[in-house]
Amino acid sequence: MVSDLPALLSAALIGTERAPLPTPGPDAAGQAAARVTRDDPAGTLLARAALLTLAATAGRQPDAPAPAPTPAPSDPRPEAPARAARHLPHLGGPLLHEWLTLCHAHGSRVPALYLPRLLSLARQDRSLRVPLARVLGERGRWLAHHADSPALAHADAPDEPTWAALSDTDRDTLYRVLRALNPDAARTLLRAQFDTERAASRKRLLNAVLDTLSDDDHTLEPLLEGVLDDRSPDVQTLARQVLQRLPRSALNARLAEALHDPGTPPNSRDGLSGGPQARLGHVLRHAHPDALLHATPGGPPALITLARDHHLLDDLVAGTLTHRHQPLAQALLPHAPTPALRALADPHRTLQSGLHDRDPDLILAALAHHPTPWTPDDSHAILSLLQDSLRHVDHPYQWPQRWRTLHDRAWHLHPDTTPPAPLPPDAPHHAQSVWHDLMSTLDTRRQIQHDFKEHA
C-alpha cells in the first residue's frame, strides 16, 4: 500500500506557499486524512502527516512470538517453611549464608517467590553461589538458566559445549559448586578439562581444590604430579601446595627423604632450591608433618631436635601451623609458646585463658580452631567482654581494632546465648548503637533457628 507521507514531506520541504497540498490517496488512510482540515494549509499538512504517521505505526505487524520455554521440572524436595522464609527479604551477608545452610540441613529448597532476588544477589556476591546452589531445587536451576546464571544452572557435570561456552569466572564458580555438590564429578571434570585451560583458569581451578581439599583428592595425584611441570610457575606452586596438603602424596615422600639426606640435590620441581640449609628449611616448612614424622624414627622430639640443631625451628612451627597438625603443635609448645601454637595445641584451654586474661589476640587465635557456632557458655563470656570493651566508646576508632575484629566474628555466637544485662542508659550513643545491632542480629538468628526447627 502506497503512503501519502512522502508527498506530504515533499510539500513541507518546498513550502505550502509555493506548492499545493497533495491530493489524498484513495485508500482508507488517505480518505481519513482528506477529512482533516485546518485554517491554513501548513496546519492542514501537519495534521494530516500526524494522522498518517500514527496510522503507519499502529498498523505495524507484530513480531512472531518466541517459542515458549520448556516448563521447569518438578522437585521432590519441599519448600522451606513459610515462617522461616519470611526472613529472606531482609537478610544479607552472614545471616543469609546461615539461612541457606539451615535450609540445606533441613532438606528444604528456597521458595519460588524468593528465587529471583537470590539469583540476583548471587550474581553480585560470589560467596553466595555454593550455599545457594545446594538449595535452589530444580525450579531454581531452571530459572538460573533463563537468568544468565550458567554456573548455577549447570550444577551437575556439564557437557563439553556448556563448559567451553563459560567464561573463566563462570568456570571457577561452576567448579566450586560441583566440588560442593558432587566431588567425584568435579574430579572427573578437572581431569578432562585441565590441560586445555588457560593459565589463569588453571590457577582458579587449583585454588578451588586447595580451598576445599579432602582426603579423597588423593585420586588427583597423577594429574597434579604432571602439573609440577606446567609452563606457568604460579600453577606449579599451587599444584605443590595441594600435594603438600595430601599426607600420602609422592611429593611428601620425596621431601621426607630429603629431610635426613643433606646430599639431596636441588630439585625445582619439588621446590627444593639453594644450599642444603635452604632445602632443609623448605622441607620443614612445607612438607606434611605426617610424612616427616613417618620418616623420623624418634617421633616429634627427634624432629624438633633436628630443626633446633639447624636453627630452623621457626620453619617447623610455620609448617605445623599451615597443616594444623595438633600433635606436633603440642610437642613444639615448650620450645615456642606463641599464641598461634598455643591455640592449635589446646584450643579450649587457650580460649579460657584468653577470656580470663581479657586478651582478644589469644581469644581470636583459639577461636580459629573451635567449631562453630561457639558453645553458649563461651558465647556468653565473649559477649560480656565485648560489652565491657564497648561500654565507654563514643566513636568507632576509640574501639581497639582487636575488639572490632572479634565483634566482626560475632555471627559465630551460639543463637541460644543468654545475653548479658543491657548497657547502662548513660553509655555513649555509638556504644548503644553497636550493642543494639549485635543483640538484634542474635535475636534474628535465634528466631530463624526456631522457625526451621519448629516446622521441620
C-alpha positions as CSV (number, residue, x, y, z in Angstrom):
1,M,0.0,0.0,0.0
2,V,1.4,3.4,-1.1
3,S,1.5,6.0,1.7
4,D,0.8,9.7,1.2
5,L,3.6,10.6,3.7
6,P,6.3,11.1,1.1
7,A,4.2,13.5,-0.9
8,L,3.4,15.5,2.3
9,L,7.1,15.5,3.2
10,S,7.9,17.0,-0.3
11,A,5.3,19.7,0.1
12,A,6.6,20.5,3.5
13,L,10.2,20.9,2.1
14,I,9.1,23.2,-0.7
15,G,6.6,25.1,1.4
16,T,2.8,25.4,1.2
17,E,3.2,28.9,-0.2
18,R,4.8,27.5,-3.4
19,A,3.2,24.1,-3.7
20,P,-0.3,22.9,-3.2
21,L,-1.3,20.3,-0.7
22,P,-1.0,16.8,-2.3
23,T,-4.3,15.1,-3.1
24,P,-5.0,12.3,-0.6
25,G,-4.9,8.7,-1.9
26,P,-8.0,6.6,-2.4
27,D,-7.1,4.2,0.5
28,A,-8.8,4.4,3.9
29,A,-5.9,6.3,5.5
30,G,-5.9,8.8,2.6
31,Q,-9.6,9.4,2.8
32,A,-9.4,9.8,6.5
33,A,-6.7,12.4,6.0
34,A,-8.8,14.2,3.4
35,R,-11.3,15.0,6.1
36,V,-8.7,16.7,8.3
37,T,-8.5,20.4,7.6
38,R,-7.2,23.4,9.5
39,D,-7.5,27.2,9.0
40,D,-4.2,27.4,7.0
41,P,-2.5,25.0,4.5
42,A,0.5,24.5,6.7
43,G,-1.6,23.4,9.7
44,T,-3.6,21.0,7.5
45,L,-0.3,19.5,6.2
46,L,1.0,18.9,9.7
47,A,-2.3,17.5,11.0
48,R,-2.6,15.0,8.0
49,A,1.1,14.0,8.5
50,A,0.5,13.3,12.2
51,L,-2.5,11.1,11.3
52,L,-0.7,9.2,8.6
53,T,2.3,8.6,10.9
54,L,0.0,7.3,13.7
55,A,-1.7,5.0,11.2
56,A,1.6,3.6,9.9
57,T,2.8,2.9,13.4
58,A,-0.4,1.4,14.6
59,G,-0.6,-0.8,11.6
60,R,2.8,-2.5,12.1
61,Q,2.6,-6.3,12.1
62,P,3.7,-7.8,15.5
63,D,6.9,-9.9,15.7
64,A,6.4,-13.6,15.6
65,P,6.2,-14.9,19.2
66,A,9.2,-16.6,20.7
67,P,8.8,-20.3,21.4
68,A,7.6,-20.9,25.0
69,P,10.4,-22.3,27.3
70,T,10.2,-25.9,28.5
71,P,8.4,-25.9,31.8
72,A,10.5,-26.3,35.0
73,P,10.7,-29.9,36.2
74,S,9.1,-30.9,39.4
75,D,11.1,-31.0,42.6
76,P,10.6,-33.7,45.2
77,R,12.1,-31.5,48.0
78,P,9.7,-29.4,49.9
79,E,10.0,-25.6,50.1
80,A,11.4,-24.1,53.3
81,P,8.6,-23.4,55.9
82,A,6.8,-20.1,55.3
83,R,7.8,-18.9,58.8
84,A,11.4,-19.5,58.1
85,A,11.2,-18.0,54.6
86,R,9.6,-14.7,55.9
87,H,13.1,-13.6,56.9
88,L,14.6,-13.9,53.4
89,P,13.6,-10.4,52.1
90,H,15.6,-8.8,55.0
91,L,18.7,-10.9,55.1
92,G,22.2,-10.4,53.6
93,G,25.8,-11.3,54.3
94,P,26.5,-13.9,57.0
95,L,22.8,-14.1,58.0
96,L,21.8,-15.1,54.5
97,H,24.6,-17.6,54.5
98,E,23.3,-19.1,57.7
99,W,19.7,-19.2,56.4
100,L,20.8,-21.1,53.3
101,T,22.9,-23.5,55.4
102,L,19.9,-24.2,57.7
103,C,17.7,-24.7,54.7
104,H,20.1,-27.3,53.3
105,A,20.4,-29.0,56.7
106,H,16.6,-29.4,56.9
107,G,16.3,-30.9,53.4
108,S,14.4,-27.9,52.0
109,R,14.7,-25.7,49.0
110,V,14.2,-21.9,48.5
111,P,10.6,-21.0,48.0
112,A,10.0,-20.0,44.3
113,L,8.9,-16.5,45.3
114,Y,12.4,-15.6,46.5
115,L,14.4,-17.2,43.7
116,P,14.8,-14.1,41.5
117,R,16.2,-11.9,44.4
118,L,18.6,-14.6,45.5
119,L,19.9,-15.3,42.0
120,S,20.4,-11.5,41.6
121,L,22.3,-11.4,44.9
122,A,24.5,-14.4,43.9
123,R,25.5,-12.6,40.6
124,Q,26.9,-9.8,42.8
125,D,28.3,-11.9,45.7
126,R,30.2,-15.0,44.5
127,S,30.4,-16.3,48.1
128,L,26.6,-16.9,48.0
129,R,26.7,-19.2,45.0
130,V,27.8,-22.5,46.6
131,P,25.3,-22.3,49.6
132,L,22.5,-21.2,47.2
133,A,23.3,-24.0,44.7
134,R,22.6,-26.5,47.4
135,V,19.0,-25.3,47.9
136,L,18.0,-24.0,44.5
137,G,16.0,-27.0,43.6
138,E,15.0,-27.9,40.0
139,R,12.9,-24.8,39.5
140,G,15.8,-22.6,40.7
141,R,18.2,-24.2,38.3
142,W,15.6,-23.8,35.5
143,L,15.3,-20.1,36.4
144,A,19.1,-19.7,36.7
145,H,19.3,-20.9,33.1
146,H,17.0,-18.1,31.9
147,A,18.5,-15.5,34.2
148,D,22.0,-15.7,32.8
149,S,23.5,-17.6,35.7
150,P,25.1,-20.6,33.9
151,A,27.2,-21.7,36.8
152,L,24.1,-22.3,38.9
153,A,22.0,-23.6,36.0
154,H,24.5,-26.4,35.3
155,A,25.3,-27.5,38.9
156,D,25.7,-31.1,37.6
157,A,28.6,-32.3,35.5
158,P,28.4,-30.0,32.4
159,D,28.9,-31.3,28.9
160,E,31.8,-30.2,26.7
161,P,29.9,-27.4,24.8
162,T,28.5,-26.0,28.0
163,W,31.9,-25.8,29.7
164,A,33.5,-24.3,26.6
165,A,30.9,-21.6,26.4
166,L,31.5,-20.4,30.0
167,S,33.8,-17.5,31.0
168,D,36.8,-18.2,33.3
169,T,34.9,-16.7,36.2
170,D,31.8,-18.9,35.5
171,R,34.0,-22.0,35.2
172,D,35.5,-21.3,38.6
173,T,32.1,-20.8,40.1
174,L,30.6,-23.9,38.5
175,Y,33.6,-26.0,39.6
176,R,33.3,-24.8,43.2
177,V,29.6,-25.6,43.1
178,L,30.4,-29.0,41.7
179,R,33.0,-29.6,44.4
180,A,30.4,-29.0,47.0
181,L,27.5,-31.0,45.4
182,N,29.3,-33.8,43.6
183,P,33.1,-34.0,44.4
184,D,33.6,-37.1,42.2
185,A,32.1,-35.4,39.2
186,A,34.3,-32.4,40.0
187,R,37.4,-34.5,40.0
188,T,36.4,-36.1,36.7
189,L,35.8,-32.7,35.1
190,L,39.2,-31.5,36.3
191,R,41.0,-34.4,34.7
192,A,39.1,-33.9,31.4
193,Q,39.5,-30.1,31.1
194,F,42.6,-29.0,32.9
195,D,45.2,-29.4,30.2
196,T,43.1,-27.3,27.7
197,E,42.6,-24.4,30.1
198,R,44.5,-21.1,30.0
199,A,47.0,-20.4,32.8
200,A,44.5,-18.0,34.7
201,S,41.8,-20.7,34.6
202,R,44.2,-23.4,35.7
203,K,45.1,-21.3,38.7
204,R,41.4,-20.7,39.6
205,L,40.7,-24.4,39.4
206,L,43.6,-25.4,41.6
207,N,42.7,-22.7,44.1
208,A,39.3,-24.2,44.3
209,V,40.8,-27.6,45.0
210,L,43.1,-26.2,47.7
211,D,40.2,-24.3,49.4
212,T,38.0,-27.5,49.6
213,L,40.6,-30.2,49.9
214,S,39.6,-33.6,51.2
215,D,41.4,-37.0,51.6
216,D,39.5,-38.3,48.5
217,D,41.5,-35.8,46.4
218,H,44.5,-38.2,46.6
219,T,43.0,-39.6,43.4
220,L,44.0,-36.4,41.7
221,E,47.7,-37.0,42.4
222,P,48.7,-38.3,38.9
223,L,47.2,-35.1,37.4
224,L,48.9,-32.9,40.0
225,E,52.3,-34.6,39.5
226,G,52.1,-33.7,35.8
227,V,51.2,-30.1,36.7
228,L,54.6,-29.8,38.5
229,D,56.0,-29.4,35.0
230,D,53.4,-26.8,34.0
231,R,54.6,-23.9,31.9
232,S,53.2,-21.4,34.5
233,P,55.3,-21.1,37.7
234,D,52.2,-20.0,39.6
235,V,50.3,-23.1,38.5
236,Q,53.3,-25.2,39.5
237,T,53.3,-23.6,43.0
238,L,49.6,-24.3,43.5
239,A,50.0,-27.9,42.5
240,R,52.8,-28.3,45.0
241,Q,50.7,-26.8,47.7
242,V,47.9,-29.2,47.0
243,L,50.2,-32.2,47.0
244,Q,51.9,-31.0,50.3
245,R,48.4,-30.9,51.9
246,L,47.9,-34.6,51.0
247,P,49.8,-36.6,53.6
248,R,50.4,-39.7,51.5
249,S,51.4,-37.9,48.3
250,A,54.6,-39.0,46.5
251,L,55.8,-35.3,46.8
252,N,55.6,-35.5,50.6
253,A,57.5,-38.8,50.5
254,R,60.3,-37.2,48.4
255,L,60.5,-34.3,50.8
256,A,60.6,-36.6,53.8
257,E,63.6,-38.5,52.2
258,A,65.4,-35.2,51.8
259,L,64.9,-34.5,55.5
260,H,67.7,-36.9,56.5
261,D,69.8,-36.7,53.4
262,P,71.7,-33.4,53.2
263,G,73.1,-34.6,49.9
264,T,69.7,-34.5,48.2
265,P,70.3,-32.4,45.0
266,P,68.3,-29.3,44.3
267,N,65.0,-30.0,42.5
268,S,62.9,-27.0,41.4
269,R,60.1,-29.3,40.5
270,D,59.7,-30.2,44.2
271,G,60.5,-26.7,45.4
272,L,64.0,-27.6,46.6
273,S,66.5,-24.9,45.7
274,G,69.5,-23.2,47.2
275,G,72.0,-24.8,49.5
276,P,71.4,-27.7,52.0
277,Q,70.2,-25.3,54.7
278,A,67.7,-23.7,52.5
279,R,66.4,-27.0,51.2
280,L,66.1,-28.4,54.7
281,G,64.1,-25.2,55.7
282,H,61.8,-25.7,52.8
283,V,61.1,-29.4,53.8
284,L,60.4,-28.4,57.4
285,R,58.1,-25.5,56.3
286,H,56.2,-27.2,53.5
287,A,56.1,-31.0,53.9
288,H,53.2,-32.5,55.7
289,P,54.1,-33.3,59.3
290,D,52.7,-36.8,59.0
291,A,55.2,-37.6,56.3
292,L,58.1,-36.0,58.3
293,L,57.2,-37.9,61.4
294,H,56.9,-41.2,59.5
295,A,60.4,-40.7,58.2
296,T,61.8,-39.8,61.7
297,P,62.2,-42.8,64.0
298,G,62.3,-40.7,67.1
299,G,59.0,-39.0,66.5
300,P,58.3,-35.4,67.4
301,P,61.2,-35.0,69.9
302,A,63.7,-36.1,67.2
303,L,62.1,-33.9,64.6
304,I,62.2,-30.9,66.9
305,T,65.9,-31.6,67.8
306,L,66.8,-31.8,64.1
307,A,65.1,-28.4,63.5
308,R,66.7,-26.8,66.5
309,D,70.2,-28.1,65.6
310,H,69.9,-26.4,62.2
311,H,68.3,-23.2,63.7
312,L,65.2,-23.9,61.7
313,L,62.6,-24.3,64.5
314,D,60.6,-21.3,63.0
315,D,60.2,-23.2,59.8
316,L,58.9,-26.3,61.6
317,V,56.5,-24.1,63.6
318,A,55.3,-22.5,60.4
319,G,54.7,-25.9,58.7
320,T,52.9,-27.2,61.8
321,L,50.5,-24.2,61.7
322,T,49.9,-24.4,58.0
323,H,48.9,-28.0,58.2
324,R,47.1,-27.5,61.6
325,H,48.9,-30.5,63.0
326,Q,47.8,-30.7,66.6
327,P,50.2,-33.5,68.0
328,L,53.3,-31.7,66.6
329,A,52.0,-28.4,68.0
330,Q,51.7,-29.9,71.5
331,A,55.2,-31.2,71.3
332,L,56.5,-27.8,70.0
333,L,54.8,-25.7,72.6
334,P,57.5,-25.9,75.3
335,H,60.0,-24.6,72.7
336,A,57.9,-21.9,71.0
337,P,54.9,-20.8,73.2
338,T,53.4,-18.4,70.7
339,P,49.6,-17.6,70.8
340,A,49.0,-19.4,67.5
341,L,50.8,-22.5,68.6
342,R,49.1,-22.5,72.0
343,A,45.7,-22.2,70.2
344,L,46.4,-25.1,67.9
345,A,47.8,-27.3,70.7
346,D,44.9,-26.8,73.1
347,P,42.1,-24.6,71.7
348,H,39.8,-25.0,74.8
349,R,42.4,-24.1,77.4
350,T,43.8,-21.3,75.3
351,L,40.3,-19.8,74.9
352,Q,39.6,-20.0,78.6
353,S,43.0,-18.4,79.3
354,G,42.2,-15.6,76.8
355,L,38.8,-15.0,78.4
356,H,40.3,-14.9,81.9
357,D,43.1,-12.5,80.8
358,R,40.8,-10.4,78.6
359,D,43.2,-10.9,75.8
360,P,41.4,-10.6,72.4
361,D,44.5,-11.8,70.5
362,L,44.5,-15.1,72.4
363,I,40.8,-15.4,72.1
364,L,40.9,-14.9,68.3
365,A,43.7,-17.4,67.9
366,A,41.8,-20.0,69.9
367,L,38.5,-19.5,68.1
368,A,40.2,-20.2,64.8
369,H,40.3,-23.9,65.9
370,H,36.8,-24.1,67.6
371,P,33.8,-25.5,65.8
372,T,31.0,-23.0,65.1
373,P,28.7,-21.9,66.4
374,W,30.6,-21.5,69.6
375,T,29.2,-23.0,72.8
376,P,26.5,-20.9,74.6
377,D,28.9,-20.5,77.7
378,D,31.8,-19.4,75.6
379,S,29.5,-17.1,73.6
380,H,28.1,-15.5,76.7
381,A,31.7,-14.9,78.0
382,I,32.7,-13.3,74.7
383,L,29.6,-11.1,74.6
384,S,30.4,-9.9,78.2
385,L,33.9,-9.0,77.2
386,L,32.7,-7.2,74.0
387,Q,30.2,-5.2,76.1
388,D,32.9,-4.2,78.7
389,S,35.2,-3.1,75.9
390,L,32.5,-1.1,74.3
391,R,31.0,0.5,77.4
392,H,32.7,3.9,77.1
393,V,33.3,4.1,73.3
394,D,31.6,7.1,71.7
395,H,33.5,6.9,68.3
396,P,34.3,3.9,66.1
397,Y,38.0,4.5,66.2
398,Q,38.1,4.6,70.0
399,W,37.3,0.9,70.0
400,P,40.6,-1.0,69.6
401,Q,41.0,-3.0,66.4
402,R,41.4,-6.3,68.1
403,W,37.9,-6.0,69.7
404,R,36.4,-4.8,66.5
405,T,37.8,-7.9,64.8
406,L,36.2,-10.1,67.5
407,H,32.9,-8.2,67.0
408,D,33.0,-8.9,63.3
409,R,33.1,-12.6,64.0
410,A,30.2,-12.4,66.4
411,W,27.9,-14.2,63.9
412,H,29.6,-17.4,65.2
413,L,28.0,-16.8,68.6
414,H,25.5,-19.5,69.5
415,P,22.0,-18.4,68.8
416,D,20.8,-19.6,72.2
417,T,23.3,-17.5,74.0
418,T,22.0,-15.7,77.1
419,P,23.0,-12.1,76.6
420,P,24.4,-10.0,79.5
421,A,22.4,-7.2,81.0
422,P,21.9,-4.2,78.7
423,L,24.4,-1.3,78.6
424,P,23.6,1.4,81.2
425,P,21.4,4.2,79.9
426,D,24.3,6.7,80.1
427,A,26.5,4.7,77.7
428,P,27.6,6.7,74.6
429,H,25.3,6.7,71.6
430,H,27.8,4.8,69.4
431,A,28.2,2.0,72.0
432,Q,24.4,1.8,72.3
433,S,24.0,1.5,68.6
434,V,26.6,-1.2,68.1
435,W,25.2,-3.2,71.0
436,H,21.6,-2.9,69.8
437,D,22.7,-4.1,66.3
438,L,24.5,-7.0,67.9
439,M,21.5,-8.1,70.0
440,S,19.1,-7.6,67.1
441,T,21.2,-9.9,64.9
442,L,21.4,-12.5,67.7
443,D,17.7,-12.4,68.1
444,T,17.1,-12.8,64.4
445,R,19.4,-15.8,64.3
446,R,17.6,-17.3,67.3
447,Q,14.2,-16.8,65.6
448,I,15.4,-18.3,62.2
449,Q,16.8,-21.4,64.0
450,H,13.5,-21.7,65.9
451,D,11.4,-21.4,62.8
452,F,13.3,-24.1,61.0
453,K,13.2,-26.5,63.9
454,E,9.5,-25.9,64.7
455,H,8.4,-26.7,61.2
456,A,10.8,-29.5,60.4
